[in-house]
Every structure is written in structure tokens, then in C-alpha cells.
Amino acid sequence: MGEVATRVRVYGRVQGVGFRYFVQSRSRSLGLVGWVRNRSDGTVEALAEGPADAVAEWIDLLREGAPASRVERVETRS
């Protein structure tokens, strides 16, 4: 599998609960690079680049969310 870049937008209770740190730490552990930021509408947006299987695993982890978060939905865009 090759390298991919995927942008995600996460909806739910994802601000003020350590979600950005969760995204960043999971990205590092999977060997991905990118960024994560809060949006003014209460969502979190992130971009990850790396091996396709690692990015797919990262997206699955985001759907589960950080312990204090409540993820309602994750939209992806490649």
C-alpha cells in the first residue's frame, strides 16, 4: 500500500476534552505526519499523511475518540 493524505472533520463533544492531544499522540504512534486544529463551529479538523493502512487505523481511532470525548461522526476527504 502506498502513501496517502486524508483530511478529517470530527463532530461531537471534541473540544475542551483533550481530543487534539489524543489525535496528535495517535498520529505519532502510527508514524503519521500532519496537523490538528479546533474549528470555530465546535468541530476538530485534522490532516494525516503516511501509509494507507496506518491512516485507516488512525481514522478508526478517531471514531472511537478520546476518553472524555463523544464523537458523533467523522467526515473524511482524501
All heavy atoms as a GROMACS GRO file, in nm:
protein
  606
    1MET      N    1   0.084  -0.118   0.000
    1MET     CA    2   0.000   0.000   0.000
    1MET      C    3   0.089   0.124   0.000
    1MET      O    4   0.192   0.127   0.065
    1MET     CB    5  -0.090   0.001   0.123
    1MET     CG    6  -0.193  -0.110   0.126
    1MET     SD    7  -0.303  -0.091   0.266
    1MET     CE    8  -0.451  -0.049   0.180
    2GLY      N    9   0.044   0.228  -0.068
    2GLY     CA   10   0.122   0.349  -0.079
    2GLY      C   11   0.090   0.452   0.027
    2GLY      O   12   0.014   0.429   0.120
    3GLU      N   13   0.151   0.568   0.008
    3GLU     CA   14   0.129   0.681   0.098
    3GLU      C   15   0.001   0.754   0.057
    3GLU      O   16  -0.028   0.767  -0.061
    3GLU     CB   17   0.247   0.777   0.088
    3GLU     CG   18   0.380   0.717   0.129
    3GLU     CD   19   0.403   0.721   0.278
    3GLU    OE1   20   0.373   0.824   0.341
    3GLU    OE2   21   0.451   0.620   0.331
    4VAL      N   22  -0.073   0.801   0.158
    4VAL     CA   23  -0.195   0.877   0.133
    4VAL      C   24  -0.200   0.996   0.227
    4VAL      O   25  -0.131   1.000   0.329
    4VAL     CB   26  -0.323   0.791   0.153
    4VAL    CG1   27  -0.328   0.677   0.053
    4VAL    CG2   28  -0.333   0.740   0.294
    5ALA      N   29  -0.283   1.091   0.193
    5ALA     CA   30  -0.312   1.206   0.280
    5ALA      C   31  -0.463   1.214   0.292
    5ALA      O   32  -0.535   1.209   0.192
    5ALA     CB   33  -0.257   1.334   0.220
    6THR      N   34  -0.511   1.223   0.415
    6THR     CA   35  -0.655   1.229   0.440
    6THR      C   36  -0.685   1.339   0.540
    6THR      O   37  -0.620   1.349   0.643
    6THR     CB   38  -0.709   1.095   0.493
    6THR    OG1   39  -0.680   0.993   0.398
    6THR    CG2   40  -0.857   1.100   0.517
    7ARG      N   41  -0.785   1.419   0.507
    7ARG     CA   42  -0.832   1.525   0.597
    7ARG      C   43  -0.962   1.476   0.659
    7ARG      O   44  -1.046   1.419   0.591
    7ARG     CB   45  -0.855   1.653   0.519
    7ARG     CG   46  -0.902   1.768   0.606
    7ARG     CD   47  -0.917   1.893   0.525
    7ARG     NE   48  -0.792   1.965   0.530
    7ARG     CZ   49  -0.772   2.080   0.469
    7ARG    NH1   50  -0.864   2.135   0.394
    7ARG    NH2   51  -0.656   2.141   0.481
    8VAL      N   52  -0.977   1.499   0.790
    8VAL     CA   53  -1.098   1.458   0.859
    8VAL      C   54  -1.158   1.576   0.934
    8VAL      O   55  -1.088   1.672   0.969
    8VAL     CB   56  -1.073   1.342   0.960
    8VAL    CG1   57  -1.024   1.219   0.890
    8VAL    CG2   58  -0.980   1.384   1.070
    9ARG      N   59  -1.287   1.568   0.955
    9ARG     CA   60  -1.358   1.662   1.040
    9ARG      C   61  -1.439   1.579   1.137
    9ARG      O   62  -1.513   1.489   1.097
    9ARG     CB   63  -1.450   1.750   0.957
    9ARG     CG   64  -1.495   1.871   1.031
    9ARG     CD   65  -1.500   1.981   0.931
    9ARG     NE   66  -1.516   2.109   0.993
    9ARG     CZ   67  -1.563   2.212   0.931
    9ARG    NH1   68  -1.594   2.202   0.803
    9ARG    NH2   69  -1.573   2.325   0.991
   10VAL      N   70  -1.419   1.607   1.266
   10VAL     CA   71  -1.482   1.527   1.371
   10VAL      C   72  -1.587   1.611   1.442
   10VAL      O   73  -1.557   1.722   1.489
   10VAL     CB   74  -1.376   1.475   1.471
   10VAL    CG1   75  -1.441   1.381   1.571
   10VAL    CG2   76  -1.261   1.406   1.398
   11TYR      N   77  -1.707   1.557   1.452
   11TYR     CA   78  -1.820   1.625   1.513
   11TYR      C   79  -1.855   1.559   1.646
   11TYR      O   80  -1.837   1.439   1.662
   11TYR     CB   81  -1.943   1.617   1.421
   11TYR     CG   82  -1.926   1.690   1.291
   11TYR    CD1   83  -1.855   1.632   1.186
   11TYR    CD2   84  -1.982   1.815   1.272
   11TYR    CE1   85  -1.840   1.698   1.065
   11TYR    CE2   86  -1.967   1.882   1.152
   11TYR     CZ   87  -1.896   1.823   1.049
   11TYR     OH   88  -1.881   1.889   0.929
   12GLY      N   89  -1.906   1.637   1.738
   12GLY     CA   90  -1.948   1.586   1.868
   12GLY      C   91  -1.887   1.671   1.978
   12GLY      O   92  -1.855   1.788   1.958
   13ARG      N   93  -1.869   1.609   2.096
   13ARG     CA   94  -1.801   1.679   2.206
   13ARG      C   95  -1.651   1.651   2.193
   13ARG      O   96  -1.600   1.553   2.248
   13ARG     CB   97  -1.854   1.632   2.341
   13ARG     CG   98  -1.810   1.727   2.454
   13ARG     CD   99  -1.872   1.690   2.585
   13ARG     NE  100  -1.775   1.604   2.652
   13ARG     CZ  101  -1.806   1.506   2.733
   13ARG    NH1  102  -1.930   1.476   2.758
   13ARG    NH2  103  -1.711   1.435   2.790
   14VAL      N  104  -1.585   1.734   2.116
   14VAL     CA  105  -1.444   1.709   2.082
   14VAL      C  106  -1.354   1.829   2.113
   14VAL      O  107  -1.235   1.824   2.083
   14VAL     CB  108  -1.429   1.666   1.935
   14VAL    CG1  109  -1.489   1.529   1.913
   14VAL    CG2  110  -1.490   1.768   1.840
   15GLN      N  111  -1.408   1.933   2.172
   15GLN     CA  112  -1.325   2.047   2.213
   15GLN      C  113  -1.331   2.058   2.364
   15GLN      O  114  -1.435   2.038   2.426
   15GLN     CB  115  -1.372   2.176   2.147
   15GLN     CG  116  -1.342   2.180   2.000
   15GLN     CD  117  -1.365   2.318   1.938
   15GLN    OE1  118  -1.380   2.418   2.006
   15GLN    NE2  119  -1.368   2.322   1.806
   16GLY      N  120  -1.215   2.090   2.423
   16GLY     CA  121  -1.207   2.106   2.567
   16GLY      C  122  -1.202   1.975   2.643
   16GLY      O  123  -1.223   1.972   2.764
   17VAL      N  124  -1.174   1.864   2.573
   17VAL     CA  125  -1.172   1.732   2.637
   17VAL      C  126  -1.044   1.655   2.604
   17VAL      O  127  -1.038   1.534   2.621
   17VAL     CB  128  -1.296   1.648   2.596
   17VAL    CG1  129  -1.423   1.709   2.652
   17VAL    CG2  130  -1.305   1.633   2.445
   18GLY      N  131  -0.941   1.724   2.556
   18GLY     CA  132  -0.815   1.659   2.522
   18GLY      C  133  -0.814   1.587   2.388
   18GLY      O  134  -0.726   1.505   2.362
   19PHE      N  135  -0.910   1.618   2.305
   19PHE     CA  136  -0.920   1.546   2.177
   19PHE      C  137  -0.803   1.576   2.084
   19PHE      O  138  -0.752   1.486   2.018
   19PHE     CB  139  -1.054   1.577   2.109
   19PHE     CG  140  -1.085   1.482   1.998
   19PHE    CD1  141  -1.138   1.358   2.024
   19PHE    CD2  142  -1.061   1.516   1.866
   19PHE    CE1  143  -1.167   1.268   1.922
   19PHE    CE2  144  -1.089   1.428   1.763
   19PHE     CZ  145  -1.143   1.304   1.791
   20ARG      N  146  -0.760   1.703   2.076
   20ARG     CA  147  -0.647   1.734   1.987
   20ARG      C  148  -0.522   1.660   2.031
   20ARG      O  149  -0.447   1.607   1.948
   20ARG     CB  150  -0.622   1.884   1.981
   20ARG     CG  151  -0.721   1.957   1.892
   20ARG     CD  152  -0.690   2.105   1.883
   20ARG     NE  153  -0.694   2.162   2.016
   20ARG     CZ  154  -0.612   2.256   2.062
   20ARG    NH1  155  -0.518   2.306   1.986
   20ARG    NH2  156  -0.624   2.303   2.184
   21TYR      N  157  -0.496   1.655   2.160
   21TYR     CA  158  -0.381   1.581   2.210
   21TYR      C  159  -0.394   1.433   2.174
   21TYR      O  160  -0.296   1.369   2.134
   21TYR     CB  161  -0.367   1.599   2.362
   21TYR     CG  162  -0.257   1.514   2.418
   21TYR    CD1  163  -0.123   1.553   2.405
   21TYR    CD2  164  -0.285   1.394   2.483
   21TYR    CE1  165  -0.021   1.474   2.455
   21TYR    CE2  166  -0.184   1.314   2.532
   21TYR     CZ  167  -0.052   1.355   2.518
   21TYR     OH  168   0.049   1.275   2.566
   22PHE      N  169  -0.514   1.378   2.189
   22PHE     CA  170  -0.541   1.239   2.152
   22PHE      C  171  -0.507   1.215   2.005
   22PHE      O  172  -0.439   1.118   1.970
   22PHE     CB  173  -0.689   1.208   2.181
   22PHE     CG  174  -0.737   1.078   2.126
   22PHE    CD1  175  -0.713   0.960   2.193
   22PHE    CD2  176  -0.810   1.073   2.008
   22PHE    CE1  177  -0.761   0.839   2.143
   22PHE    CE2  178  -0.858   0.954   1.958
   22PHE     CZ  179  -0.832   0.836   2.026
   23VAL      N  180  -0.554   1.304   1.918
   23VAL     CA  181  -0.528   1.292   1.774
   23VAL      C  182  -0.377   1.297   1.747
   23VAL      O  183  -0.322   1.214   1.674
   23VAL     CB  184  -0.600   1.402   1.694
   23VAL    CG1  185  -0.558   1.400   1.547
   23VAL    CG2  186  -0.750   1.387   1.706
   24GLN      N  187  -0.311   1.393   1.809
   24GLN     CA  188  -0.167   1.410   1.788
   24GLN      C  189  -0.089   1.288   1.837
   24GLN      O  190  -0.001   1.238   1.766
   24GLN     CB  191  -0.119   1.535   1.861
   24GLN     CG  192   0.025   1.568   1.839
   24GLN     CD  193   0.065   1.694   1.914
   24GLN    OE1  194   0.022   1.717   2.026
   24GLN    NE2  195   0.145   1.776   1.850
   25SER      N  196  -0.120   1.237   1.954
   25SER     CA  197  -0.045   1.123   2.006
   25SER      C  198  -0.069   0.997   1.925
   25SER      O  199   0.024   0.920   1.900
   25SER     CB  200  -0.077   1.100   2.154
   25SER     OG  201  -0.209   1.059   2.172
   26ARG      N  202  -0.192   0.976   1.880
   26ARG     CA  203  -0.220   0.858   1.797
   26ARG      C  204  -0.151   0.870   1.661
   26ARG      O  205  -0.102   0.771   1.608
   26ARG     CB  206  -0.370   0.838   1.778
   26ARG     CG  207  -0.449   0.806   1.903
   26ARG     CD  208  -0.386   0.692   1.982
   26ARG     NE  209  -0.462   0.656   2.099
   26ARG     CZ  210  -0.446   0.709   2.220
   26ARG    NH1  211  -0.358   0.805   2.240
   26ARG    NH2  212  -0.517   0.667   2.323
   27SER      N  213  -0.146   0.990   1.608
   27SER     CA  214  -0.076   1.011   1.480
   27SER      C  215   0.070   0.975   1.493
   27SER      O  216   0.125   0.904   1.408
   27SER     CB  217  -0.090   1.158   1.437
   27SER     OG  218  -0.224   1.192   1.420
   28ARG      N  219   0.133   1.026   1.597
   28ARG     CA  220   0.276   0.996   1.619
   28ARG      C  221   0.300   0.847   1.635
   28ARG      O  222   0.396   0.792   1.581
   28ARG     CB  223   0.327   1.069   1.742
   28ARG     CG  224   0.358   1.212   1.718
   28ARG     CD  225   0.431   1.269   1.838
   28ARG     NE  226   0.434   1.413   1.828
   28ARG     CZ  227   0.414   1.496   1.928
   28ARG    NH1  228   0.388   1.451   2.049
   28ARG    NH2  229   0.417   1.626   1.910
   29SER      N  230   0.215   0.781   1.714
   29SER     CA  231   0.237   0.638   1.740
   29SER      C  232   0.224   0.554   1.613
   29SER      O  233   0.282   0.446   1.605
   29SER     CB  234   0.141   0.588   1.848
   29SER     OG  235   0.009   0.583   1.801
   30LEU      N  236   0.149   0.605   1.516
   30LEU     CA  237   0.132   0.534   1.389
   30LEU      C  238   0.231   0.580   1.282
   30LEU      O  239   0.227   0.532   1.169
   30LEU     CB  240  -0.012   0.554   1.337
   30LEU     CG  241  -0.121   0.487   1.420
   30LEU    CD1  242  -0.259   0.536   1.378
   30LEU    CD2  243  -0.112   0.336   1.408
   31GLY      N  244   0.318   0.674   1.317
   31GLY     CA  245   0.418   0.722   1.223
   31GLY      C  246   0.363   0.817   1.118
   31GLY      O  247   0.421   0.830   1.010
   32LEU      N  248   0.253   0.884   1.150
   32LEU     CA  249   0.191   0.977   1.056
   32LEU      C  250   0.239   1.119   1.082
   32LEU      O  251   0.281   1.152   1.193
   32LEU     CB  252   0.039   0.972   1.070
   32LEU     CG  253  -0.024   0.834   1.050
   32LEU    CD1  254  -0.172   0.838   1.081
   32LEU    CD2  255   0.000   0.784   0.909
   33VAL      N  256   0.230   1.203   0.981
   33VAL     CA  257   0.258   1.346   0.995
   33VAL      C  258   0.134   1.423   0.953
   33VAL      O  259   0.049   1.372   0.880
   33VAL     CB  260   0.380   1.390   0.911
   33VAL    CG1  261   0.507   1.322   0.959
   33VAL    CG2  262   0.357   1.364   0.764
   34GLY      N  263   0.124   1.547   1.002
   34GLY     CA  264   0.009   1.629   0.966
   34GLY      C  265  -0.016   1.736   1.069
   34GLY      O  266   0.077   1.783   1.135
   35TRP      N  267  -0.142   1.771   1.088
   35TRP     CA  268  -0.179   1.874   1.183
   35TRP      C  269  -0.320   1.850   1.234
   35TRP      O  270  -0.395   1.770   1.178
   35TRP     CB  271  -0.169   2.014   1.120
   35TRP     CG  272  -0.237   2.029   0.986
   35TRP    CD1  273  -0.177   2.021   0.863
   35TRP    CD2  274  -0.377   2.050   0.961
   35TRP    NE1  275  -0.271   2.038   0.764
   35TRP    CE2  276  -0.395   2.056   0.821
   35TRP    CE3  277  -0.488   2.065   1.041
   35TRP    CZ2  278  -0.520   2.076   0.762
   35TRP    CZ3  279  -0.613   2.086   0.982
   35TRP    CH2  280  -0.626   2.092   0.844
   36VAL      N  281  -0.355   1.920   1.344
   36VAL     CA  282  -0.489   1.912   1.401
   36VAL      C  283  -0.524   2.048   1.459
   36VAL      O  284  -0.437   2.117   1.512
   36VAL     CB  285  -0.499   1.800   1.507
   36VAL    CG1  286  -0.403   1.822   1.622
   36VAL    CG2  287  -0.641   1.784   1.558
   37ARG      N  288  -0.651   2.089   1.445
   37ARG     CA  289  -0.693   2.219   1.497
   37ARG      C  290  -0.842   2.219   1.531
   37ARG      O  291  -0.921   2.144   1.473
   37ARG     CB  292  -0.665   2.330   1.396
   37ARG     CG  293  -0.746   2.318   1.268
   37ARG     CD  294  -0.711   2.427   1.170
   37ARG     NE  295  -0.778   2.404   1.042
   37ARG     CZ  296  -0.744   2.462   0.931
   37ARG    NH1  297  -0.646   2.549   0.928
   37ARG    NH2  298  -0.809   2.437   0.819
   38ASN      N  299  -0.876   2.305   1.628
   38ASN     CA  300  -1.016   2.329   1.660
   38ASN      C  301  -1.073   2.424   1.557
   38ASN      O  302  -1.004   2.515   1.510
   38ASN     CB  303  -1.030   2.394   1.799
   38ASN     CG  304  -1.007   2.296   1.911
   38ASN    OD1  305  -1.017   2.176   1.895
   38ASN    ND2  306  -0.976   2.349   2.028
   39ARG      N  307  -1.200   2.404   1.525
   39ARG     CA  308  -1.271   2.495   1.434
   39ARG      C  309  -1.371   2.576   1.516
   39ARG      O  310  -1.416   2.531   1.622
   39ARG     CB  311  -1.345   2.415   1.327
   39ARG     CG  312  -1.259   2.316   1.249
   39ARG     CD  313  -1.208   2.368   1.124
   39ARG     NE  314  -1.314   2.435   1.051
   39ARG     CZ  315  -1.296   2.493   0.936
   39ARG    NH1  316  -1.179   2.490   0.879
   39ARG    NH2  317  -1.394   2.555   0.874
   40SER      N  318  -1.407   2.691   1.466
   40SER     CA  319  -1.497   2.780   1.540
   40SER      C  320  -1.638   2.722   1.555
   40SER      O  321  -1.713   2.764   1.643
   40SER     CB  322  -1.505   2.917   1.472
   40SER     OG  323  -1.557   2.905   1.341
   41ASP      N  324  -1.674   2.623   1.474
   41ASP     CA  325  -1.807   2.562   1.483
   41ASP      C  326  -1.814   2.448   1.585
   41ASP      O  327  -1.915   2.380   1.596
   41ASP     CB  328  -1.854   2.514   1.346
   41ASP     CG  329  -1.767   2.403   1.288
   41ASP    OD1  330  -1.669   2.362   1.352
   41ASP    OD2  331  -1.798   2.357   1.177
   42GLY      N  332  -1.704   2.424   1.658
   42GLY     CA  333  -1.702   2.320   1.760
   42GLY      C  334  -1.649   2.186   1.714
   42GLY      O  335  -1.638   2.093   1.792
   43THR      N  336  -1.615   2.176   1.587
   43THR     CA  337  -1.557   2.052   1.535
   43THR      C  338  -1.405   2.057   1.547
   43THR      O  339  -1.346   2.160   1.580
   43THR     CB  340  -1.594   2.029   1.387
   43THR    OG1  341  -1.540   2.135   1.308
   43THR    CG2  342  -1.744   2.022   1.369
   44VAL      N  343  -1.342   1.944   1.521
   44VAL     CA  344  -1.196   1.935   1.513
   44VAL      C  345  -1.164   1.888   1.372
   44VAL      O  346  -1.226   1.796   1.320
   44VAL     CB  347  -1.139   1.838   1.619
   44VAL    CG1  348  -0.992   1.808   1.592
   44VAL    CG2  349  -1.156   1.897   1.759
   45GLU      N  350  -1.064   1.953   1.312
   45GLU     CA  351  -1.020   1.918   1.177
   45GLU      C  352  -0.876   1.870   1.186
   45GLU      O  353  -0.797   1.925   1.264
   45GLU     CB  354  -1.030   2.041   1.089
   45GLU     CG  355  -0.992   2.017   0.945
   45GLU     CD  356  -1.008   2.142   0.861
   45GLU    OE1  357  -0.992   2.254   0.914
   45GLU    OE2  358  -1.036   2.127   0.742
   46ALA      N  359  -0.842   1.768   1.109
   46ALA     CA  360  -0.706   1.715   1.111
   46ALA      C  361  -0.670   1.663   0.973
   46ALA      O  362  -0.755   1.626   0.893
   46ALA     CB  363  -0.695   1.603   1.213
   47LEU      N  364  -0.540   1.661   0.948
   47LEU     CA  365  -0.484   1.605   0.825
   47LEU      C  366  -0.375   1.508   0.866
   47LEU      O  367  -0.291   1.542   0.951
   47LEU     CB  368  -0.425   1.714   0.736
   47LEU     CG  369  -0.350   1.662   0.614
   47LEU    CD1  370  -0.447   1.629   0.503
   47LEU    CD2  371  -0.246   1.761   0.568
   48ALA      N  372  -0.376   1.390   0.806
   48ALA     CA  373  -0.271   1.291   0.833
   48ALA      C  374  -0.217   1.240   0.701
   48ALA      O  375  -0.293   1.216   0.607
   48ALA     CB  376  -0.325   1.176   0.915
   49GLU      N  377  -0.086   1.222   0.697
   49GLU     CA  378  -0.018   1.166   0.580
   49GLU      C  379   0.069   1.050   0.624
   49GLU      O  380   0.136   1.058   0.727
   49GLU     CB  381   0.072   1.270   0.515
   49GLU     CG  382  -0.002   1.389   0.459
   49GLU     CD  383   0.091   1.489   0.394
   49GLU    OE1  384   0.174   1.446   0.310
   49GLU    OE2  385   0.083   1.607   0.428
   50GLY      N  386   0.068   0.944   0.544
   50GLY     CA  387   0.151   0.828   0.574
   50GLY      C  388   0.098   0.706   0.501
   50GLY      O  389   0.016   0.716   0.410
   51PRO      N  390   0.144   0.588   0.544
   51PRO     CA  391   0.099   0.464   0.481
   51PRO      C  392  -0.053   0.449   0.492
   51PRO      O  393  -0.113   0.481   0.595
   51PRO     CB  394   0.171   0.356   0.561
   51PRO     CG  395   0.288   0.426   0.623
   51PRO     CD  396   0.243   0.566   0.648
   52ALA      N  397  -0.115   0.402   0.385
   52ALA     CA  398  -0.260   0.391   0.378
   52ALA      C  399  -0.318   0.310   0.494
   52ALA      O  400  -0.421   0.348   0.550
   52ALA     CB  401  -0.303   0.332   0.245
   53ASP      N  402  -0.254   0.200   0.531
   53ASP     CA  403  -0.308   0.118   0.641
   53ASP      C  404  -0.301   0.192   0.774
   53ASP      O  405  -0.392   0.180   0.856
   53ASP     CB  406  -0.240  -0.019   0.647
   53ASP     CG  407  -0.089  -0.011   0.665
   53ASP    OD1  408  -0.029   0.095   0.637
   53ASP    OD2  409  -0.031  -0.113   0.706
   54ALA      N  410  -0.196   0.270   0.796
   54ALA     CA  411  -0.184   0.348   0.920
   54ALA      C  412  -0.288   0.460   0.925
   54ALA      O  413  -0.348   0.486   1.030
   54ALA     CB  414  -0.043   0.405   0.934
   55VAL      N  415  -0.314   0.524   0.812
   55VAL     CA  416  -0.416   0.629   0.806
   55VAL      C  417  -0.554   0.570   0.832
   55VAL      O  418  -0.635   0.628   0.906
   55VAL     CB  419  -0.411   0.706   0.672
   55VAL    CG1  420  -0.530   0.800   0.660
   55VAL    CG2  421  -0.280   0.783   0.660
   56ALA      N  422  -0.582   0.453   0.778
   56ALA     CA  423  -0.711   0.386   0.801
   56ALA      C  424  -0.727   0.353   0.949
   56ALA      O  425  -0.835   0.373   1.007
   56ALA     CB  426  -0.722   0.261   0.716
   57GLU      N  427  -0.622   0.304   1.013
   57GLU     CA  428  -0.627   0.275   1.156
   57GLU      C  429  -0.649   0.402   1.237
   57GLU      O  430  -0.726   0.405   1.334
   57GLU     CB  431  -0.498   0.206   1.201
   57GLU     CG  432  -0.499   0.164   1.345
   57GLU     CD  433  -0.375   0.087   1.387
   57GLU    OE1  434  -0.298   0.042   1.300
   57GLU    OE2  435  -0.356   0.073   1.509
   58TRP      N  436  -0.583   0.511   1.197
   58TRP     CA  437  -0.599   0.642   1.263
   58TRP      C  438  -0.744   0.688   1.257
   58TRP      O  439  -0.798   0.733   1.358
   58TRP     CB  440  -0.504   0.740   1.193
   58TRP     CG  441  -0.508   0.881   1.238
   58TRP    CD1  442  -0.455   0.932   1.353
   58TRP    CD2  443  -0.562   0.992   1.166
   58TRP    NE1  444  -0.475   1.068   1.356
   58TRP    CE2  445  -0.540   1.107   1.243
   58TRP    CE3  446  -0.627   1.005   1.044
   58TRP    CZ2  447  -0.580   1.234   1.201
   58TRP    CZ3  448  -0.668   1.130   1.003
   58TRP    CH2  449  -0.645   1.242   1.081
   59ILE      N  450  -0.807   0.674   1.142
   59ILE     CA  451  -0.947   0.715   1.128
   59ILE      C  452  -1.035   0.632   1.221
   59ILE      O  453  -1.126   0.686   1.286
   59ILE     CB  454  -0.992   0.704   0.981
   59ILE    CG1  455  -0.919   0.808   0.896
   59ILE    CG2  456  -1.144   0.722   0.969
   59ILE    CD1  457  -0.934   0.788   0.747
   60ASP      N  458  -1.010   0.503   1.231
   60ASP     CA  459  -1.087   0.418   1.323
   60ASP      C  460  -1.070   0.465   1.467
   60ASP      O  461  -1.167   0.469   1.544
   60ASP     CB  462  -1.044   0.272   1.311
   60ASP     CG  463  -1.089   0.207   1.182
   60ASP    OD1  464  -1.182   0.260   1.116
   60ASP    OD2  465  -1.031   0.103   1.145
   61LEU      N  466  -0.948   0.503   1.505
   61LEU     CA  467  -0.923   0.554   1.640
   61LEU      C  468  -0.997   0.684   1.665
   61LEU      O  469  -1.050   0.706   1.775
   61LEU     CB  470  -0.773   0.573   1.663
   61LEU     CG  471  -0.690   0.446   1.672
   61LEU    CD1  472  -0.541   0.477   1.666
   61LEU    CD2  473  -0.725   0.370   1.800
   62LEU      N  474  -1.003   0.771   1.565
   62LEU     CA  475  -1.076   0.897   1.580
   62LEU      C  476  -1.225   0.871   1.599
   62LEU      O  477  -1.292   0.944   1.674
   62LEU     CB  478  -1.054   0.988   1.460
   62LEU     CG  479  -0.911   1.034   1.434
   62LEU    CD1  480  -0.909   1.136   1.322
   62LEU    CD2  481  -0.846   1.088   1.559
   63ARG      N  482  -1.278   0.771   1.534
   63ARG     CA  483  -1.420   0.737   1.551
   63ARG      C  484  -1.450   0.693   1.694
   63ARG      O  485  -1.559   0.717   1.745
   63ARG     CB  486  -1.461   0.629   1.452
   63ARG     CG  487  -1.472   0.681   1.310
   63ARG     CD  488  -1.531   0.578   1.215
   63ARG     NE  489  -1.552   0.639   1.085
   63ARG     CZ  490  -1.485   0.606   0.976
   63ARG    NH1  491  -1.395   0.508   0.980
   63ARG    NH2  492  -1.509   0.668   0.862
   64GLU      N  493  -1.354   0.626   1.758
   64GLU     CA  494  -1.370   0.585   1.898
   64GLU      C  495  -1.358   0.707   1.989
   64GLU      O  496  -1.434   0.721   2.084
   64GLU     CB  497  -1.264   0.483   1.936
   64GLU     CG  498  -1.280   0.349   1.869
   64GLU     CD  499  -1.165   0.256   1.902
   64GLU    OE1  500  -1.103   0.271   2.010
   64GLU    OE2  501  -1.138   0.168   1.820
   65GLY      N  502  -1.260   0.793   1.961
   65GLY     CA  503  -1.242   0.917   2.037
   65GLY      C  504  -1.162   0.902   2.164
   65GLY      O  505  -1.130   0.792   2.208
   66ALA      N  506  -1.129   1.016   2.221
   66ALA     CA  507  -1.057   1.024   2.349
   66ALA      C  508  -1.154   0.987   2.461
   66ALA      O  509  -1.277   0.995   2.443
   66ALA     CB  510  -1.004   1.166   2.368
   67PRO      N  511  -1.102   0.948   2.578
   67PRO     CA  512  -1.189   0.905   2.688
   67PRO      C  513  -1.301   1.003   2.724
   67PRO      O  514  -1.414   0.961   2.747
   67PRO     CB  515  -1.092   0.886   2.804
   67PRO     CG  516  -0.963   0.850   2.738
   67PRO     CD  517  -0.961   0.932   2.612
   68ALA      N  518  -1.274   1.133   2.728
   68ALA     CA  519  -1.375   1.230   2.771
   68ALA      C  520  -1.458   1.284   2.654
   68ALA      O  521  -1.550   1.362   2.676
   68ALA     CB  522  -1.307   1.346   2.844
   69SER      N  523  -1.426   1.244   2.534
   69SER     CA  524  -1.498   1.296   2.417
   69SER      C  525  -1.620   1.212   2.385
   69SER      O  526  -1.640   1.103   2.440
   69SER     CB  527  -1.405   1.300   2.295
   69SER     OG  528  -1.374   1.168   2.252
   70ARG      N  529  -1.703   1.265   2.296
   70ARG     CA  530  -1.817   1.191   2.242
   70ARG      C  531  -1.822   1.222   2.093
   70ARG      O  532  -1.868   1.327   2.052
   70ARG     CB  533  -1.946   1.233   2.311
   70ARG     CG  534  -2.065   1.144   2.270
   70ARG     CD  535  -2.197   1.190   2.331
   70ARG     NE  536  -2.244   1.308   2.260
   70ARG     CZ  537  -2.250   1.432   2.310
   70ARG    NH1  538  -2.213   1.456   2.432
   70ARG    NH2  539  -2.294   1.533   2.238
   71VAL      N  540  -1.773   1.131   2.014
   71VAL     CA  541  -1.768   1.150   1.869
   71VAL      C  542  -1.903   1.111   1.810
   71VAL      O  543  -1.951   0.999   1.830
   71VAL     CB  544  -1.655   1.067   1.805
   71VAL    CG1  545  -1.658   1.078   1.654
   71VAL    CG2  546  -1.520   1.110   1.861
   72GLU      N  547  -1.963   1.205   1.739
   72GLU     CA  548  -2.091   1.179   1.672
   72GLU      C  549  -2.071   1.132   1.529
   72GLU      O  550  -2.141   1.043   1.482
   72GLU     CB  551  -2.179   1.303   1.675
   72GLU     CG  552  -2.222   1.340   1.816
   72GLU     CD  553  -2.296   1.471   1.823
   72GLU    OE1  554  -2.316   1.538   1.717
   72GLU    OE2  555  -2.332   1.509   1.935
   73ARG      N  556  -1.974   1.194   1.461
   73ARG     CA  557  -1.946   1.149   1.324
   73ARG      C  558  -1.808   1.202   1.281
   73ARG      O  559  -1.761   1.302   1.332
   73ARG     CB  560  -2.057   1.190   1.231
   73ARG     CG  561  -2.042   1.308   1.149
   73ARG     CD  562  -2.164   1.327   1.055
   73ARG     NE  563  -2.154   1.456   0.992
   73ARG     CZ  564  -2.214   1.566   1.035
   73ARG    NH1  565  -2.290   1.564   1.141
   73ARG    NH2  566  -2.197   1.679   0.972
   74VAL      N  567  -1.750   1.130   1.186
   74VAL     CA  568  -1.622   1.167   1.128
   74VAL      C  569  -1.640   1.172   0.977
   74VAL      O  570  -1.682   1.072   0.917
   74VAL     CB  571  -1.512   1.064   1.165
   74VAL    CG1  572  -1.380   1.099   1.095
   74VAL    CG2  573  -1.492   1.057   1.315
   75GLU      N  574  -1.611   1.286   0.918
   75GLU     CA  575  -1.614   1.300   0.773
   75GLU      C  576  -1.471   1.296   0.722
   75GLU      O  577  -1.384   1.360   0.779
   75GLU     CB  578  -1.678   1.432   0.733
   75GLU     CG  579  -1.825   1.442   0.765
   75GLU     CD  580  -1.885   1.575   0.725
   75GLU    OE1  581  -1.811   1.668   0.683
   75GLU    OE2  582  -2.008   1.589   0.739
   76THR      N  583  -1.447   1.222   0.615
   76THR     CA  584  -1.312   1.213   0.558
   76THR      C  585  -1.312   1.269   0.417
   76THR      O  586  -1.412   1.265   0.346
   76THR     CB  587  -1.264   1.067   0.553
   76THR    OG1  588  -1.350   0.991   0.471
   76THR    CG2  589  -1.258   1.007   0.692
   77ARG      N  590  -1.195   1.320   0.381
   77ARG     CA  591  -1.174   1.373   0.246
   77ARG      C  592  -1.030   1.346   0.208
   77ARG      O  593  -0.938   1.384   0.280
   77ARG     CB  594  -1.201   1.523   0.245
   77ARG     CG  595  -1.215   1.583   0.111
   77ARG     CD  596  -1.265   1.724   0.119
   77ARG     NE  597  -1.214   1.796   0.235
   77ARG     CZ  598  -1.189   1.924   0.239
   77ARG    NH1  599  -1.212   1.997   0.132
   77ARG    NH2  600  -1.142   1.982   0.346
   78SER      N  601  -1.010   1.277   0.098
   78SER     CA  602  -0.873   1.246   0.055
   78SER      C  603  -0.823   1.348  -0.043
   78SER      O  604  -0.895   1.418  -0.105
   78SER     CB  605  -0.869   1.109  -0.010
   78SER     OG  606  -0.905   1.011   0.084
   0.00000   0.00000   0.00000
